Amino acid sequence: MEEKDKKTETNVDIWKKHQEKEAKGLRKIFILIFLVIVLFYVVKLI
């Protein structure tokens, strides 16, 4: 029973780390999109 609890605990830790990495990736994508939009806006003004 104790081994199963440890395995479940490690799976939860792995899942949390995966979600953190995914969140960082999404954040980078949104920042990139925002910068591209700002760039087009600035170029359009000039």
C-alpha positions in Angstrom: 0.0 0.0 0.0 2.8 2.4 0.9 4.6 1.8 -2.5 1.4 2.6 -4.3 1.0 5.9 -2.4 4.6 6.8 -3.3 4.0 6.0 -6.9 0.9 8.1 -6.9 2.7 10.9 -5.3 5.5 10.9 -7.9 2.9 10.8 -10.7 1.3 13.9 -9.2 4.7 15.6 -9.0 5.4 14.7 -12.7 2.0 16.0 -13.7 2.6 19.3 -11.9 6.0 19.8 -13.5 4.5 19.0 -16.9 1.7 21.6 -16.4 4.3 24.2 -15.3 6.4 23.6 -18.5 3.2 23.8 -20.6 2.2 27.1 -18.9 5.6 28.6 -19.6 5.4 27.5 -23.2 2.0 29.1 -23.6 3.2 32.3 -21.9 6.1 32.5 -24.4 3.7 32.0 -27.3 1.3 34.8 -26.0 4.2 37.2 -25.5 5.5 36.5 -29.0 2.0 37.1 -30.5 1.7 40.3 -28.5 5.1 41.5 -29.7 4.2 40.7 -33.4 1.0 42.6 -33.1 2.7 45.6 -31.5 5.4 45.5 -34.3 2.7 45.5 -37.0 0.9 48.4 -35.3 4.1 50.5 -35.1 5.0 49.7 -38.7 1.5 50.6 -39.8 1.8 54.0 -38.1 5.1 54.9 -39.8 
